[in-house]
Amino acid sequence: MQETNKILEEPPKVGQEIQRLRLQHNLTLDQLAGKSGVSKSILSQIERDRSNPTLATIWRITRALESPLEDLLAVNEGTKCFEKLSQNATPEVISEDNHFRLRILGTLNSVSTVQWYEFKAEPGAELTSEAHGAGSMESVTLCTGHLSVIVGDETQDVCSGETLRFRTDFPHCLKNESEVLAHGFMVNLL
């Protein structure tokens, strides 16, 4: 019971994540103050976790940083030693053709910079993606099978045991043109 009371007494610490987002957007404290309507001195205190901001203040800051409020608050879930998900609790994305499955292995608080997946691609499966943004990269490591990766007008094959890294600031496509299941891991750096 004491541990529960301690958790309730301490407000969530969001300062480090606000600072990370501010720097990611290349904003100074003055610029963020102008965009959010929160004074520079208050922002400085919040970033150093020396202030307990109201929900309204956090909301104004996250709006100015174009970041969902729930992502900022989810950062504090990292206080747990373990987070175990059952197989059917791990989110999954399925391609339009229903033959390419991506299990989302990454955490909510890292999705804006790093995404990682386990994937299975049945024979004939195809996963087409729009460009992910300037400077983005993807890394595919294949455990079994064979894939073709198409970026723009270029195609590269990746086989079992190989890793292929490629730019994703262009539309791209992963295809399993073989007769066997392709299984591997994918990491997107945004």
C-alpha positions, 0 to 999 in steps of 0.5 A: 500500500505504501508503494501505491501512495508514493506513486500517487504523490509524485507527479509524472516527470515530463521535462526531459521528453519536452526538451527532447521534442523541442530540440528535435524541432530545432526550437529554442526556449524563446521560440517554443514560448512564442508558439505555446504561450507558456513563458520561457522561464516556466518552460525552463523549469518544466524541462528541468522537472522543477515545476509541476505543470497543469494539464492545460500547460502541457497540452499547449506545449504538446500542441506547439510541438505537434506531438500528441499529449498521450505520447508525452504522458506515456514516457512515464510508463518506463518506470516499470522494470518489465512490460510483458505482452502476450502474442495476441496483445502485440499490435499487428498491421496487415498489408492490403493483400492480407499476406504481409503481417507486421508485429509492432515490437516498438514502444509508444514513446519511441514511435516518432523516431524509431519503429521496429517490427517482426514480419512474415510475408507469405509467397506473393505478399507485397507491402507498399509504403509511402515516403516516411520523410526526409532522411528516413532509413529502413533496415530489413534483416531476413531470417528465412526466405527471400524479398525484393525491395523496390525504392523508386526505380531501383530493386535490390534482393535480400536473402536469408541471413542478410540485412538490407538498409535503404532510404525511405524518403521515397515510396518503397515496396517489399515483395516476396516473389518466392515460393516460401514464407519470408520472416524477419525484422524491420527497423525504421529510423525516422 
